[in-house]
Structure formats: C-alpha cells, structure tokens
Amino acid sequence: MSHAPYVKRAIDVAAATIGLVLFAAPMLAVATAIRVSMGSPVIFRQQRPGKGGAPFDLLKFRTMRPPLSSERATEDDGMRVTALGVFLRRTSLDELPTLWNVLRGDMSLVGPRPLLMEYLPLYSPEQARRHAVRPGLTGWAQIHGRNDQSWEERLSMDVWYVDHRSLLLDIRIIIATVGKVLSGAGVSSPGHATMPKFRGNRT
C-alpha cells in the first residue's frame, strides 16, 4: 500500500478540480447573496493547522455578521450566524471554497477536520496524532454526528481514522457524507455555531 498516499492525492486533485468546475455557478450565486446580505468580505479566511500542525489559510464562505461591541467574537458566534449562514451551513455550501485548499494540498477530501491553532497545545499526545495526516473536508467523526458529539468522542474518532485509513474507508466516508449533508443533521451543538470551544483534557 506504499502507493496509496499518491493515489489519494491524485483523487483529491481530480475531485477538487471537477468540483470547482461543476460548482462554479452555485459558488457565484452564493458569493452574490453574501455580498448583498452581509457585504464584504465574501470569503472567510482563518489560519488552521494542517498536517504536522503546519498552519494554512482555510477558505470558506462567510456565514456570520461581525460581532457587536457587547459580543465576544468566539463565545457568541452562535448568535451571529445569519439566516443565509444557517442555510449555507446546513447544506454545506459554505464549504465549497475549501475545494481550493484541497487542490493546493493544504487538505484532503477525507481526514480529521482542521480545528483551531489555539487547540494545538491542549491536545493529549494521543489526540495530537490526528495531525499525522492532512485534514479533510469530511471525516470519520463527521459521519458519526458532525458537531453533535463531545470533544472526547470527536478526537478519538479522528485518531481512529489515522490508524485505519485506506482508500476504501475514504470512499465509505464520502458516501456516508452525502447522506449527512442531505439530512442536515448534527451541524451544530445547541447554542453554538458549531461546537463549544475545546478547553483541553480533564486532569
């Protein structure tokens, strides 16, 4: 299976290229809707850790308004998601620009989701193994609840994927992801735009 990483990368490049072409019109429509309803910027950029923890700029469609002076940028983000943003997240249309990250090699179609840079020092050595592979658009944790699960469960599933990854497993995850996207289940935890912040492991 020494050739598997090269096959996986070839599939990523082909799929991302095809996806960017096929979804060019929907992406233009979404960008226009965001520009009209929320103004600029249309694209949300945030530094996230990739393979080995190396930072890269994640690209997504913007789904939140700027925080008010009385709001905290991260703690109150569940209240800042606009109606359009809710729709984009439920349908995963906000993820379409991330295909550029896949094409550039920052990410893969399948792998642990890229979280926040500030979480890196909070992981246990076991949890940190999630960064042994490229982060993904979707992953093992995403088809088992998306954001509607505990941090312990999510990070454990990420490490499980690292230990059991294969092309056949990737295909299984991609197929299951389609059903998750269509159902719109598990997009967020109650009261949060996605999940509550990771605070580290209990001692």
DOFIDO-277934 format. One line per field, with one value per residue: residue number from 1; residue in three letters; z, x, y of N, C-alpha, C, CB in turn. Coordinates in steps of 0.2 Angstrom, whole numbers, plus 5000, padded with zeros to 4 digits. Glycine has a CB too. Example, Ala and Ser with C-alpha at 12.3 -4.5 7.8 and 13.67 -1.06 7.14 Angstrom:
! residues 2
pos	c(1|2)
code	c(Ala|Ser)
n.zz	c(5039|5035)
n.xx	c(5066|5064)
n.yy	c(4972|4989)
ca.zz	c(5039|5036)
ca.xx	c(5062|5068)
ca.yy	c(4978|4995)
c.zz	c(5039|5039)
c.xx	c(5066|5064)
c.yy	c(4984|5000)
cb.zz	c(5045|5029)
cb.xx	c(5057|5070)
cb.yy	c(4978|4997)
***
This chain:
! residues 203
pos	c(1|2|3|4|5|6|7|8|9|10|11|12|13|14|15|16|17|18|19|20|21|22|23|24|25|26|27|28|29|30|31|32|33|34|35|36|37|38|39|40|41|42|43|44|45|46|47|48|49|50|51|52|53|54|55|56|57|58|59|60|61|62|63|64|65|66|67|68|69|70|71|72|73|74|75|76|77|78|79|80|81|82|83|84|85|86|87|88|89|90|91|92|93|94|95|96|97|98|99|100|101|102|103|104|105|106|107|108|109|110|111|112|113|114|115|116|117|118|119|120|121|122|123|124|125|126|127|128|129|130|131|132|133|134|135|136|137|138|139|140|141|142|143|144|145|146|147|148|149|150|151|152|153|154|155|156|157|158|159|160|161|162|163|164|165|166|167|168|169|170|171|172|173|174|175|176|177|178|179|180|181|182|183|184|185|186|187|188|189|190|191|192|193|194|195|196|197|198|199|200|201|202|203)
code	c(Met|Ser|His|Ala|Pro|Tyr|Val|Lys|Arg|Ala|Ile|Asp|Val|Ala|Ala|Ala|Thr|Ile|Gly|Leu|Val|Leu|Phe|Ala|Ala|Pro|Met|Leu|Ala|Val|Ala|Thr|Ala|Ile|Arg|Val|Ser|Met|Gly|Ser|Pro|Val|Ile|Phe|Arg|Gln|Gln|Arg|Pro|Gly|Lys|Gly|Gly|Ala|Pro|Phe|Asp|Leu|Leu|Lys|Phe|Arg|Thr|Met|Arg|Pro|Pro|Leu|Ser|Ser|Glu|Arg|Ala|Thr|Glu|Asp|Asp|Gly|Met|Arg|Val|Thr|Ala|Leu|Gly|Val|Phe|Leu|Arg|Arg|Thr|Ser|Leu|Asp|Glu|Leu|Pro|Thr|Leu|Trp|Asn|Val|Leu|Arg|Gly|Asp|Met|Ser|Leu|Val|Gly|Pro|Arg|Pro|Leu|Leu|Met|Glu|Tyr|Leu|Pro|Leu|Tyr|Ser|Pro|Glu|Gln|Ala|Arg|Arg|His|Ala|Val|Arg|Pro|Gly|Leu|Thr|Gly|Trp|Ala|Gln|Ile|His|Gly|Arg|Asn|Asp|Gln|Ser|Trp|Glu|Glu|Arg|Leu|Ser|Met|Asp|Val|Trp|Tyr|Val|Asp|His|Arg|Ser|Leu|Leu|Leu|Asp|Ile|Arg|Ile|Ile|Ile|Ala|Thr|Val|Gly|Lys|Val|Leu|Ser|Gly|Ala|Gly|Val|Ser|Ser|Pro|Gly|His|Ala|Thr|Met|Pro|Lys|Phe|Arg|Gly|Asn|Arg|Thr)
n.zz	c(5000|4998|4988|4991|4997|4986|4977|4984|4984|4971|4968|4976|4969|4957|4960|4967|4957|4947|4955|4958|4945|4942|4952|4950|4945|4956|4966|4963|4964|4977|4983|4978|4985|4998|4997|4995|5006|5017|5014|5012|5019|5007|5007|5020|5029|5039|5049|5051|5058|5048|5041|5052|5060|5054|5049|5039|5027|5029|5018|5017|5014|5020|5034|5045|5054|5058|5075|5088|5099|5111|5111|5112|5101|5098|5108|5107|5094|5089|5090|5080|5067|5052|5044|5031|5032|5041|5032|5022|5030|5034|5022|5018|5009|5012|5012|5000|4994|5001|4993|4986|4995|4996|4982|4982|4991|5005|5011|5012|5003|5013|5030|5047|5053|5051|5065|5077|5078|5091|5099|5098|5108|5118|5116|5121|5120|5113|5106|5098|5088|5077|5068|5060|5047|5032|5035|5033|5021|5025|5037|5048|5060|5056|5050|5060|5068|5066|5072|5083|5096|5109|5113|5117|5111|5097|5095|5097|5087|5076|5078|5077|5063|5058|5061|5054|5041|5024|5006|5003|5015|5014|5003|5008|5018|5011|5004|5014|5019|5010|5013|5026|5023|5016|5025|5034|5048|5064|5063|5072|5089|5102|5105|5100|5086|5079|5088|5106|5113|5113|5128|5133|5141|5154|5171)
n.xx	c(5004|5011|5009|4997|4996|4999|4990|4978|4981|4981|4967|4961|4966|4960|4946|4944|4946|4936|4925|4926|4924|4911|4903|4905|4895|4885|4893|4896|4883|4881|4891|4887|4875|4879|4887|4877|4868|4877|4888|4905|4919|4917|4922|4928|4942|4954|4967|4972|4978|4987|4993|5005|5003|5006|5003|4989|4979|4963|4949|4932|4915|4908|4898|4893|4889|4898|4905|4895|4899|4896|4898|4907|4919|4921|4914|4901|4897|4887|4875|4878|4877|4870|4853|4855|4867|4865|4857|4868|4877|4869|4867|4880|4885|4894|4906|4911|4922|4933|4937|4948|4958|4960|4964|4976|4983|4983|4974|4964|4951|4946|4948|4954|4944|4950|4954|4956|4971|4974|4971|4981|4991|4983|4980|4981|4995|4990|4979|4984|4989|4980|4985|4993|4990|4984|4972|4954|4940|4929|4926|4929|4923|4914|4904|4898|4890|4894|4895|4888|4893|4904|4919|4929|4924|4924|4938|4944|4938|4945|4958|4956|4953|4966|4973|4967|4965|4962|4960|4947|4940|4940|4931|4920|4917|4915|4903|4894|4894|4887|4874|4873|4874|4863|4853|4856|4859|4866|4874|4877|4881|4869|4866|4878|4888|4895|4903|4906|4920|4936|4943|4953|4960|4953|4960)
n.yy	c(4994|5006|5015|5021|5034|5043|5039|5043|5057|5060|5058|5067|5079|5078|5077|5089|5098|5095|5097|5111|5116|5111|5117|5130|5140|5139|5143|5156|5162|5160|5168|5181|5182|5183|5195|5204|5203|5203|5211|5214|5205|5192|5179|5169|5168|5159|5155|5138|5122|5111|5096|5089|5100|5111|5128|5134|5144|5143|5142|5148|5151|5166|5166|5173|5188|5203|5204|5212|5226|5222|5209|5193|5188|5174|5167|5171|5167|5159|5166|5175|5170|5172|5171|5167|5162|5151|5143|5140|5133|5122|5116|5114|5122|5132|5127|5125|5134|5128|5118|5123|5123|5110|5107|5114|5107|5109|5102|5087|5077|5068|5066|5071|5085|5102|5110|5123|5134|5137|5126|5117|5116|5110|5097|5080|5069|5057|5062|5072|5065|5066|5075|5068|5066|5074|5087|5085|5088|5081|5068|5053|5057|5066|5059|5052|5060|5073|5089|5087|5080|5075|5082|5073|5061|5065|5068|5056|5048|5054|5050|5037|5036|5040|5029|5018|5022|5021|5019|5013|5015|5029|5031|5025|5034|5046|5043|5041|5054|5061|5058|5063|5077|5079|5077|5086|5085|5087|5098|5108|5111|5113|5130|5135|5140|5130|5120|5120|5128|5120|5115|5108|5093|5085|5084)
ca.zz	c(5000|4999|4983|4992|4998|4980|4974|4987|4982|4964|4968|4979|4964|4952|4963|4968|4950|4945|4960|4957|4938|4942|4957|4948|4945|4963|4971|4961|4967|4985|4984|4977|4990|5004|4996|4995|5013|5023|5012|5011|5013|5005|5009|5027|5030|5046|5049|5054|5057|5043|5043|5056|5064|5050|5048|5032|5027|5027|5015|5017|5013|5026|5037|5051|5054|5063|5082|5091|5104|5118|5110|5111|5094|5098|5113|5105|5087|5088|5089|5074|5061|5049|5041|5025|5035|5043|5026|5019|5034|5034|5016|5017|5003|5014|5012|4993|4993|5004|4987|4984|5000|4993|4976|4984|4995|5012|5014|5008|5004|5019|5035|5053|5051|5053|5070|5078|5080|5098|5102|5097|5115|5123|5115|5124|5115|5108|5102|5094|5082|5072|5064|5056|5040|5030|5037|5027|5020|5029|5040|5051|5065|5053|5048|5066|5072|5064|5078|5089|5099|5114|5111|5118|5105|5091|5094|5097|5080|5072|5079|5074|5056|5056|5062|5050|5035|5017|5000|5004|5020|5012|4999|5013|5022|5006|5003|5020|5020|5006|5017|5032|5021|5014|5031|5038|5055|5068|5060|5077|5096|5104|5107|5097|5078|5078|5094|5111|5112|5117|5134|5135|5144|5162|5174)
ca.xx	c(5000|5015|5007|4991|4996|5000|4983|4974|4982|4978|4960|4960|4967|4955|4939|4943|4946|4930|4920|4927|4921|4904|4900|4906|4889|4882|4898|4895|4877|4882|4895|4882|4870|4883|4889|4871|4865|4881|4893|4912|4921|4913|4926|4930|4949|4956|4973|4971|4983|4987|4997|5010|5002|5008|4997|4987|4973|4956|4944|4925|4910|4906|4891|4892|4890|4904|4902|4894|4904|4895|4898|4914|4920|4920|4909|4894|4896|4881|4870|4880|4876|4864|4848|4858|4873|4862|4856|4874|4880|4865|4868|4887|4888|4899|4912|4914|4929|4938|4940|4954|4963|4961|4968|4983|4987|4983|4969|4962|4944|4944|4953|4951|4943|4955|4952|4959|4978|4975|4970|4987|4995|4979|4979|4985|4999|4986|4974|4988|4991|4976|4989|4998|4988|4981|4965|4949|4933|4924|4930|4926|4919|4908|4898|4896|4887|4897|4897|4884|4896|4908|4926|4932|4922|4927|4945|4945|4937|4950|4964|4954|4954|4973|4976|4964|4964|4963|4955|4941|4937|4938|4925|4914|4916|4912|4896|4890|4894|4881|4868|4873|4873|4856|4849|4857|4859|4872|4878|4880|4879|4864|4868|4884|4888|4897|4904|4909|4927|4939|4946|4959|4958|4952|4966)
ca.yy	c(5000|5012|5019|5024|5041|5046|5038|5048|5064|5061|5058|5074|5084|5077|5078|5096|5102|5094|5101|5118|5117|5110|5121|5137|5144|5140|5147|5163|5164|5161|5174|5187|5183|5185|5202|5208|5202|5204|5215|5211|5200|5186|5173|5169|5166|5158|5150|5132|5118|5106|5090|5090|5106|5117|5132|5136|5148|5139|5146|5146|5156|5169|5164|5177|5195|5205|5204|5219|5228|5218|5202|5191|5185|5167|5164|5172|5166|5156|5172|5180|5167|5175|5166|5164|5157|5144|5139|5138|5128|5116|5112|5113|5126|5136|5123|5125|5137|5124|5114|5127|5121|5103|5107|5117|5102|5110|5097|5081|5076|5064|5067|5075|5092|5106|5114|5130|5134|5138|5120|5113|5114|5107|5090|5075|5066|5053|5066|5076|5061|5067|5079|5064|5066|5081|5087|5084|5091|5077|5063|5048|5060|5070|5054|5050|5065|5080|5093|5085|5075|5078|5083|5067|5057|5068|5067|5049|5046|5057|5046|5030|5036|5040|5022|5014|5025|5017|5021|5010|5019|5036|5030|5024|5041|5051|5041|5042|5061|5064|5057|5068|5084|5080|5077|5092|5083|5087|5104|5112|5109|5118|5137|5136|5140|5123|5116|5124|5128|5114|5118|5104|5087|5085|5081)
c.zz	c(5000|4994|4985|4993|4991|4976|4977|4985|4975|4964|4971|4973|4959|4954|4964|4962|4947|4949|4958|4950|4939|4947|4956|4949|4952|4967|4969|4964|4974|4986|4983|4982|4996|5003|4997|5002|5018|5021|5012|5018|5012|5007|5016|5027|5037|5045|5054|5053|5052|5046|5047|5060|5060|5048|5040|5033|5025|5024|5015|5015|5019|5028|5043|5050|5059|5070|5084|5097|5110|5117|5109|5104|5093|5102|5111|5098|5085|5086|5082|5067|5058|5046|5035|5027|5038|5037|5023|5023|5034|5028|5014|5011|5005|5013|5005|4992|4996|4998|4985|4989|4998|4987|4978|4988|5003|5015|5009|5008|5010|5024|5041|5051|5054|5059|5071|5080|5088|5102|5102|5104|5120|5122|5119|5118|5110|5104|5097|5087|5076|5067|5060|5049|5039|5033|5031|5027|5025|5032|5044|5057|5062|5051|5054|5071|5070|5070|5084|5093|5104|5110|5111|5112|5099|5090|5094|5090|5075|5072|5076|5067|5054|5056|5057|5043|5029|5012|5001|5009|5018|5007|5003|5016|5017|5005|5008|5021|5016|5010|5023|5029|5019|5020|5035|5046|5058|5066|5066|5084|5098|5107|5104|5089|5076|5084|5100|5111|5116|5122|5136|5138|5152|5165|5181)
c.xx	c(5004|5013|5001|4991|4996|4993|4978|4975|4980|4971|4958|4960|4961|4948|4939|4943|4939|4924|4920|4923|4913|4900|4902|4900|4886|4887|4897|4888|4877|4886|4891|4878|4873|4885|4883|4868|4870|4887|4900|4915|4916|4916|4929|4937|4951|4962|4971|4977|4982|4991|5003|5009|5004|5002|4996|4981|4967|4952|4937|4921|4908|4899|4889|4893|4895|4901|4901|4899|4903|4896|4906|4914|4919|4915|4902|4893|4890|4875|4872|4879|4869|4859|4852|4864|4870|4860|4862|4877|4876|4866|4875|4890|4893|4906|4915|4920|4934|4941|4947|4960|4965|4966|4975|4987|4987|4978|4968|4954|4942|4950|4950|4950|4948|4952|4955|4966|4978|4974|4976|4990|4990|4977|4983|4989|4995|4982|4978|4990|4986|4979|4994|4996|4985|4974|4960|4943|4928|4929|4926|4921|4913|4903|4896|4894|4889|4899|4893|4887|4901|4915|4930|4931|4925|4934|4947|4944|4942|4956|4962|4955|4961|4976|4973|4962|4966|4958|4948|4937|4935|4932|4919|4912|4912|4905|4892|4889|4888|4875|4867|4872|4866|4851|4850|4858|4866|4877|4881|4877|4874|4868|4875|4884|4890|4898|4907|4916|4930|4944|4952|4956|4958|4958|4963)
c.yy	c(5006|5017|5023|5031|5045|5045|5043|5055|5065|5062|5065|5079|5084|5079|5086|5100|5101|5097|5108|5120|5117|5114|5129|5142|5144|5144|5155|5166|5165|5167|5181|5188|5185|5193|5206|5208|5204|5209|5211|5210|5195|5180|5174|5165|5165|5153|5144|5127|5112|5100|5092|5097|5112|5121|5133|5140|5144|5144|5143|5152|5159|5168|5169|5184|5197|5205|5211|5220|5224|5211|5200|5187|5178|5164|5165|5171|5163|5161|5176|5176|5169|5169|5163|5160|5151|5140|5136|5133|5121|5112|5111|5117|5131|5133|5123|5128|5133|5119|5117|5124|5113|5103|5110|5112|5103|5105|5092|5081|5073|5065|5070|5082|5096|5111|5121|5129|5134|5131|5115|5111|5111|5100|5086|5072|5061|5057|5070|5072|5062|5072|5075|5064|5073|5081|5087|5088|5088|5072|5058|5051|5063|5065|5051|5055|5072|5084|5091|5079|5078|5078|5076|5062|5059|5066|5060|5046|5048|5052|5039|5030|5036|5032|5017|5016|5020|5020|5019|5014|5026|5035|5029|5030|5046|5049|5042|5050|5064|5063|5062|5075|5084|5080|5083|5091|5085|5093|5108|5109|5115|5124|5139|5136|5133|5119|5121|5123|5122|5117|5113|5098|5088|5082|5078)
cb.zz	c(5006|4997|4977|4999|5002|4975|4974|4995|4982|4960|4973|4984|4961|4949|4969|4972|4945|4944|4967|4957|4933|4945|4964|4942|4940|4966|4969|4953|4965|4988|4979|4970|4991|5005|4989|4991|5014|5025|5017|5007|5015|4997|5004|5032|5026|5050|5053|5051|5064|5037|5036|5052|5070|5043|5051|5027|5023|5033|5007|5024|5008|5026|5039|5057|5056|5061|5087|5093|5105|5119|5103|5117|5091|5100|5120|5107|5084|5093|5095|5075|5062|5043|5039|5020|5041|5047|5021|5019|5042|5035|5010|5016|5000|5021|5014|4988|4996|5009|4982|4984|5007|4992|4971|4988|4993|5013|5016|5011|4998|5017|5033|5059|5054|5048|5077|5084|5077|5101|5098|5093|5118|5122|5107|5127|5118|5113|5106|5097|5084|5075|5067|5059|5039|5022|5041|5027|5013|5025|5045|5055|5069|5047|5043|5070|5079|5060|5076|5086|5095|5120|5114|5125|5105|5090|5100|5103|5078|5074|5086|5076|5054|5061|5069|5053|5034|5018|4994|5005|5026|5008|4994|5018|5025|5000|5001|5027|5018|4999|5020|5035|5014|5009|5035|5037|5056|5067|5056|5077|5101|5110|5114|5099|5076|5074|5094|5118|5115|5112|5140|5139|5142|5164|5176)
cb.xx	c(4995|5022|5006|4988|5002|5005|4981|4975|4990|4980|4957|4965|4973|4954|4938|4950|4951|4928|4922|4934|4924|4903|4902|4910|4884|4881|4905|4895|4871|4885|4901|4879|4867|4889|4892|4865|4863|4884|4894|4917|4928|4912|4932|4925|4954|4951|4979|4965|4985|4989|4999|5016|5005|5012|4998|4986|4974|4953|4946|4923|4904|4907|4891|4896|4883|4907|4907|4887|4904|4887|4895|4915|4926|4927|4910|4892|4902|4879|4870|4887|4875|4866|4842|4861|4876|4855|4852|4879|4880|4858|4865|4889|4882|4898|4911|4909|4929|4935|4935|4954|4960|4955|4965|4982|4994|4979|4962|4965|4941|4942|4960|4956|4936|4958|4952|4955|4981|4970|4964|4992|4997|4972|4980|4981|5005|4982|4970|4995|4990|4970|4992|4999|4982|4981|4963|4947|4931|4918|4935|4931|4923|4911|4901|4901|4889|4891|4896|4877|4900|4909|4930|4931|4914|4925|4949|4941|4930|4952|4966|4947|4951|4977|4974|4957|4968|4961|4958|4941|4942|4944|4926|4916|4922|4916|4896|4893|4900|4881|4867|4880|4878|4854|4850|4851|4857|4876|4873|4878|4885|4859|4869|4889|4893|4904|4909|4907|4930|4944|4941|4964|4963|4945|4971)
cb.yy	c(5000|5010|5016|5020|5044|5043|5031|5047|5066|5055|5052|5076|5084|5069|5074|5098|5099|5086|5099|5121|5113|5103|5119|5138|5141|5133|5145|5164|5158|5155|5174|5186|5176|5181|5202|5206|5196|5198|5221|5216|5198|5186|5172|5165|5170|5156|5154|5129|5115|5108|5086|5091|5106|5115|5139|5130|5155|5136|5147|5143|5154|5177|5157|5174|5199|5211|5201|5219|5236|5220|5200|5186|5187|5164|5167|5179|5163|5151|5176|5182|5159|5180|5170|5170|5161|5146|5143|5144|5130|5118|5116|5106|5130|5138|5116|5128|5144|5120|5114|5134|5121|5099|5112|5123|5101|5117|5101|5074|5072|5057|5071|5074|5094|5111|5110|5134|5140|5143|5116|5116|5120|5111|5089|5069|5062|5048|5071|5078|5053|5071|5085|5057|5061|5081|5094|5077|5092|5074|5066|5044|5065|5073|5049|5045|5064|5084|5101|5083|5070|5073|5089|5064|5057|5075|5071|5045|5048|5064|5046|5029|5043|5044|5019|5012|5031|5009|5020|5002|5019|5038|5024|5019|5043|5051|5033|5039|5064|5060|5050|5068|5085|5074|5071|5097|5076|5081|5109|5119|5109|5115|5136|5131|5145|5123|5110|5122|5135|5110|5119|5107|5082|5081|5087)
***
